[in-house]
Amino acid sequence: MPVLVMLAVESGHSGVAHPLTGFALSDVALFVIAVVAVWQVRRALRKRFAKTRAPAKPPFKKD
């Protein structure tokens, strides 16, 4: 067990921060997944509440 702890400590960050050159592929993938998730939740909620909402009445016409 102590070997695993030492291995985890030694394989960590080197302490040197490299300059960012742009978006990483994981950043783009995370953004796309978040957008799709929000879209699906909004669609599901619209569908759910459309069933419970009463049909809209036509506007009152004055003669």
FENHUQUI-V726098 format. One line per field, one symbol per residue. ss: DSSP state (H for helix, E for strand, C for the rest). phi: phi as a letter, one per 40 degrees, with the letter a starting at -180 (. if undefined). burial: b if it has 24 or more other ideal C-beta (glycine too) atoms within 12 Angstrom, else e. A space follows every 50 residues. Layout:
ss: ???
phi: ???
burial: ???
This chain:
ss: CHHHHHHHHHCCCCCCCCCCCCCCHHHHHHHHHHHHHHHHHHHHHHHHHH HHCCCCCCCCCCC
phi: .cccccccccccccgbccccbicccccccccccccccccccccccccccc ccccccccccccc
burial: eeeeeeeeeeeeeeeeeeeeeeeeeeeeeeeeeeeeeeeeeeeeeeeeee eeeeeeeeeeeee
